[in-house]
Amino acid sequence: MSQIEVAQIIEQIKQEIEVDADGRGKASMKATARLAGVSDKAIGKALESANLEPSKLALMLMEQGFDAANLNSWRTNGIPDIAIAIILDYYGYEAGRYCTAQAKLICRAFKTIGVRAWMQDITGWTTTPTQQPEQPPVPALPPVEQRLHTLVEAMKTLADLTGGKLNPYIEQHFKDFAANLLAEHNRAALSASPEKWMGVVNFAEIELGKKVPLSGSHYRGHLGTWVRTFYPQLGDRQEYRLVNGVQQSVYIYACHDPVVADGLTKAVEEFFAHPNPTAALRQAGAFSNKKRMKLVKQ
């Protein structure tokens, strides 16, 4: 059989081939038989044998994961492309005296591209762009006034539940949160550049990811003393904040200023890199200065 004759057969069965949206092809039993160069009755008999005594072809198909129900349905619903490739291989090389030169020829032709790709090509199937799922709307915070009102109501409820005896840390948290909300509201109203004032411990933990211990040579108090001793140019602003359950005056720094932020970063890195910051502070007279300040206050 010549290539021209094969092309004519393919053209004749073209209308009996279809490809679904996912690119999977199938052909009628009659079209499959024409490709293999056998009668459609021969293929139908092989498919029907799966119910009782499976033929060699039926066994080859079932070894690939198809079952008897699949084979029976193909007689009316069409044969999938993967099964067609097996059928062509069978009649090309495995059917013994029933092998056909046409099946062998078409097997060779399909070896490079495969039956599925061939079906996609002759039917003009193209990949359809996958629709992108709709992105959920980005959640937005309520207005500052509403959030502040909610916070005040929550504070009232909590005070009622505890008889007015709030944990000092919780109380400080509420105050800080309310102050931040008010600052956010004021900044938005003034359209000014955002400011961020932080203590050096908060800066180290939040901005630099450091864990500042509560005790030892590298503890929190020594970090603050280190900055005030070796980097006094970074600022001297103070405000009362809760420290270890007690309101104390704490130095805070303009972390929105790149110069201050860089200076704090350098100070923190030097502090943690120093093997004995306590000795360095003592040598710099940091602790004696504290004692003199206490005597002056007394």
C-alpha positions as CSV (number, residue, x, y, z in Angstrom):
1,M,0.0,0.0,0.0
2,S,1.3,3.4,-1.0
3,Q,1.5,6.6,1.1
4,I,-1.1,8.1,-1.3
5,E,-3.6,5.3,-0.5
6,V,-3.1,5.8,3.2
7,A,-3.7,9.5,2.8
8,Q,-6.9,8.8,1.0
9,I,-8.1,6.5,3.8
10,I,-7.3,9.1,6.4
11,E,-9.2,11.7,4.4
12,Q,-12.2,9.4,4.2
13,I,-12.4,8.8,7.9
14,K,-11.6,12.3,9.0
15,Q,-15.3,13.1,9.8
16,E,-15.4,10.1,12.2
17,I,-12.6,11.5,14.4
18,E,-13.1,14.1,17.2
19,V,-11.0,15.7,19.8
20,D,-12.4,17.1,23.1
21,A,-11.5,20.4,24.9
22,D,-8.6,18.7,26.7
23,G,-7.0,17.4,23.5
24,R,-8.1,13.8,23.9
25,G,-9.1,12.2,20.6
26,K,-11.3,9.3,19.6
27,A,-12.5,7.6,16.4
28,S,-15.4,5.4,15.5
29,M,-14.9,1.6,15.4
30,K,-15.3,1.7,11.7
31,A,-12.6,4.4,11.3
32,T,-10.3,2.4,13.5
33,A,-10.8,-0.7,11.4
34,R,-10.1,1.3,8.2
35,L,-6.8,2.5,9.7
36,A,-5.8,-1.0,10.7
37,G,-6.8,-2.5,7.4
38,V,-9.3,-5.0,8.9
39,S,-13.1,-5.2,9.1
40,D,-15.0,-3.4,11.8
41,K,-16.6,-6.8,12.7
42,A,-13.2,-8.1,13.6
43,I,-12.5,-5.3,16.0
44,G,-16.0,-5.5,17.4
45,K,-15.6,-9.2,18.1
46,A,-12.3,-8.6,19.9
47,L,-13.9,-5.9,22.1
48,E,-16.9,-8.1,22.8
49,S,-14.7,-11.0,23.9
50,A,-13.7,-9.1,27.0
51,N,-16.9,-10.2,28.7
52,L,-16.2,-14.0,28.5
53,E,-12.9,-15.2,27.0
54,P,-10.8,-12.1,26.2
55,S,-8.9,-12.3,22.9
56,K,-5.2,-11.4,22.7
57,L,-6.2,-7.9,21.6
58,A,-8.7,-7.5,24.4
59,L,-6.0,-8.6,26.9
60,M,-3.5,-6.1,25.5
61,L,-6.1,-3.3,26.0
62,M,-7.0,-4.5,29.5
63,E,-3.3,-4.7,30.5
64,Q,-3.2,-0.9,29.8
65,G,-5.9,-0.2,32.4
66,F,-9.1,-0.5,30.3
67,D,-11.8,-2.9,31.5
68,A,-14.6,-4.9,29.8
69,A,-17.1,-2.1,30.3
70,N,-14.8,0.3,28.5
71,L,-14.3,-2.0,25.6
72,N,-18.0,-2.6,25.2
73,S,-18.8,1.1,25.2
74,W,-16.3,1.8,22.4
75,R,-18.4,-0.1,19.9
76,T,-21.0,2.8,20.0
77,N,-19.2,5.7,21.7
78,G,-15.9,5.6,19.8
79,I,-12.4,4.3,20.6
80,P,-10.0,6.6,22.5
81,D,-6.7,7.5,20.9
82,I,-4.6,5.5,23.3
83,A,-6.6,2.3,22.6
84,I,-6.3,3.0,18.8
85,A,-2.5,3.0,19.1
86,I,-2.7,-0.4,20.8
87,I,-5.0,-1.8,18.2
88,L,-2.8,-0.6,15.3
89,D,0.3,-2.1,17.1
90,Y,-1.6,-5.4,17.5
91,Y,-2.6,-5.6,13.8
92,G,0.8,-4.4,12.7
93,Y,3.0,-6.8,14.8
94,E,1.1,-9.1,17.2
95,A,-1.9,-10.5,15.3
96,G,0.1,-13.3,13.6
97,R,-1.5,-14.3,10.3
98,Y,-4.0,-11.4,10.7
99,C,-1.3,-8.7,10.7
100,T,-1.7,-6.2,7.9
101,A,0.9,-4.2,6.0
102,Q,-1.4,-1.1,6.4
103,A,-1.4,-1.3,10.2
104,K,2.4,-1.6,10.2
105,L,2.7,1.3,7.8
106,I,0.5,3.6,9.9
107,C,2.2,2.5,13.1
108,R,5.5,3.7,11.6
109,A,3.9,6.9,10.5
110,F,2.5,7.6,14.0
111,K,5.6,6.6,15.8
112,T,7.1,10.1,15.7
113,I,4.0,12.2,16.6
114,G,1.6,9.7,18.2
115,V,-2.1,9.1,17.4
116,R,-3.4,11.8,19.7
117,A,-1.2,14.5,18.1
118,W,-2.2,13.2,14.6
119,M,-5.9,13.5,15.6
120,Q,-5.4,17.0,16.9
121,D,-3.7,18.0,13.7
122,I,-6.3,16.7,11.2
123,T,-9.2,18.1,13.2
124,G,-7.5,21.5,13.6
125,W,-7.7,21.4,17.4
126,T,-5.9,24.1,19.2
127,T,-5.2,24.7,22.9
128,T,-7.7,27.1,24.4
129,P,-6.3,29.6,26.9
130,T,-7.0,28.6,30.5
131,Q,-9.2,31.1,32.1
132,Q,-7.5,32.7,35.1
133,P,-9.6,32.4,38.3
134,E,-11.0,35.6,39.5
135,Q,-8.9,37.1,42.2
136,P,-10.7,37.7,45.5
137,P,-10.9,41.4,46.4
138,V,-8.2,42.6,48.7
139,P,-9.6,43.1,52.2
140,A,-9.5,46.7,53.4
141,L,-9.5,47.9,57.0
142,P,-12.4,50.0,58.2
143,P,-11.8,53.8,58.6
144,V,-9.7,54.9,61.5
145,E,-12.7,56.4,63.3
146,Q,-14.6,53.1,63.2
147,R,-11.6,51.1,64.4
148,L,-11.0,53.6,67.3
149,H,-14.6,53.3,68.3
150,T,-14.4,49.5,68.3
151,L,-11.3,49.7,70.4
152,V,-12.9,52.0,73.0
153,E,-15.9,49.7,73.2
154,A,-13.7,46.7,73.7
155,M,-11.8,48.4,76.5
156,K,-15.0,49.2,78.2
157,T,-16.2,45.6,77.9
158,L,-12.9,44.2,79.2
159,A,-12.9,46.7,82.1
160,D,-16.5,45.6,83.1
161,L,-15.5,42.0,83.0
162,T,-12.4,42.5,85.2
163,G,-13.9,45.0,87.6
164,G,-11.6,47.7,86.3
165,K,-8.5,45.8,87.1
166,L,-6.7,45.4,83.8
167,N,-3.4,43.7,83.4
168,P,-0.8,46.6,83.0
169,Y,0.5,45.0,79.8
170,I,-3.0,44.8,78.3
171,E,-3.7,48.4,79.4
172,Q,-0.4,49.6,77.8
173,H,-1.3,47.6,74.6
174,F,-4.7,49.3,74.4
175,K,-3.1,52.7,74.9
176,D,-0.4,52.1,72.3
177,F,-2.9,50.9,69.8
178,A,-5.2,53.9,70.3
179,A,-2.2,56.2,70.0
180,N,-1.2,54.6,66.8
181,L,-4.7,54.9,65.4
182,L,-4.8,58.6,66.3
183,A,-1.4,59.1,64.8
184,E,-2.5,57.4,61.6
185,H,-5.6,59.5,61.4
186,N,-3.6,62.7,62.0
187,R,-1.0,61.8,59.4
188,A,-3.7,61.1,56.8
189,A,-5.4,64.4,57.6
190,L,-2.1,66.3,57.3
191,S,-0.9,64.4,54.3
192,A,2.6,64.3,55.9
193,S,5.2,61.7,55.5
194,P,4.6,58.8,58.0
195,E,6.7,58.8,61.2
196,K,7.8,55.7,63.1
197,W,9.1,56.3,66.7
198,M,10.4,53.2,68.4
199,G,12.6,52.2,71.4
200,V,15.8,50.5,70.5
201,V,14.6,47.1,71.8
202,N,11.5,47.2,69.6
203,F,13.7,48.3,66.7
204,A,16.1,45.4,67.2
205,E,13.3,42.8,67.5
206,I,10.8,44.1,64.9
207,E,13.1,45.6,62.3
208,L,16.2,43.5,62.6
209,G,14.7,40.2,63.9
210,K,16.9,40.1,66.9
211,K,15.9,38.4,70.2
212,V,16.9,40.7,73.0
213,P,17.2,38.7,76.3
214,L,15.8,39.8,79.6
215,S,19.0,39.0,81.4
216,G,22.7,38.5,80.8
217,S,25.4,40.7,79.4
218,H,23.4,41.5,76.3
219,Y,20.1,42.2,78.0
220,R,17.6,44.9,77.1
221,G,18.8,47.6,79.6
222,H,22.4,47.3,78.4
223,L,21.3,47.7,74.7
224,G,19.5,51.0,75.5
225,T,22.6,52.2,77.5
226,W,24.9,51.2,74.6
227,V,23.0,53.4,72.2
228,R,22.8,56.4,74.6
229,T,26.5,56.0,75.4
230,F,28.1,55.4,72.0
231,Y,25.4,56.9,69.7
232,P,24.0,59.9,71.5
233,Q,23.6,61.8,68.2
234,L,20.7,59.5,67.2
235,G,18.3,61.4,69.5
236,D,17.3,62.2,73.1
237,R,13.5,62.1,72.9
238,Q,11.8,60.2,75.8
239,E,8.3,59.1,76.6
240,Y,6.7,57.1,79.4
241,R,6.1,53.4,78.5
242,L,5.5,50.2,80.3
243,V,8.7,48.4,81.2
244,N,8.6,45.2,83.2
245,G,5.1,46.2,84.6
246,V,6.2,49.7,85.6
247,Q,5.7,53.0,83.7
248,Q,9.2,54.4,83.0
249,S,10.8,57.0,80.8
250,V,12.1,55.3,77.7
251,Y,14.3,56.8,74.9
252,I,12.6,56.5,71.5
253,Y,14.1,57.1,68.1
254,A,12.9,58.5,64.8
255,C,13.2,55.2,62.9
256,H,11.5,56.7,59.8
257,D,14.7,58.8,59.3
258,P,17.2,56.7,57.2
259,V,20.1,58.2,59.1
260,V,18.7,57.2,62.5
261,A,17.7,53.8,61.3
262,D,21.1,53.1,59.9
263,G,22.7,54.3,63.1
264,L,20.5,52.1,65.2
265,T,21.2,49.1,63.0
266,K,25.0,49.7,63.4
267,A,24.6,50.1,67.1
268,V,22.6,47.0,67.6
269,E,24.9,44.9,65.4
270,E,28.0,46.2,67.4
271,F,26.3,45.5,70.7
272,F,25.5,41.8,69.9
273,A,28.9,41.3,68.2
274,H,30.8,42.5,71.3
275,P,31.9,39.7,73.6
276,N,31.3,41.7,76.8
277,P,29.3,44.8,76.3
278,T,29.0,45.3,80.1
279,A,32.7,45.7,80.4
280,A,32.8,48.2,77.4
281,L,30.0,50.2,79.0
282,R,31.7,50.3,82.4
283,Q,35.0,51.3,80.7
284,A,33.1,54.2,79.0
285,G,31.7,55.4,82.3
286,A,28.1,54.7,81.4
287,F,27.2,53.2,84.8
288,S,29.0,55.9,86.9
289,N,27.1,58.6,85.0
290,K,23.9,56.9,86.0
291,K,25.0,56.9,89.7
292,R,25.8,60.6,89.5
293,M,22.4,61.3,88.0
294,K,20.7,59.5,90.9
295,L,22.6,61.5,93.5
296,V,21.7,64.7,91.8
297,K,18.0,63.8,91.8
298,Q,18.2,62.9,95.5
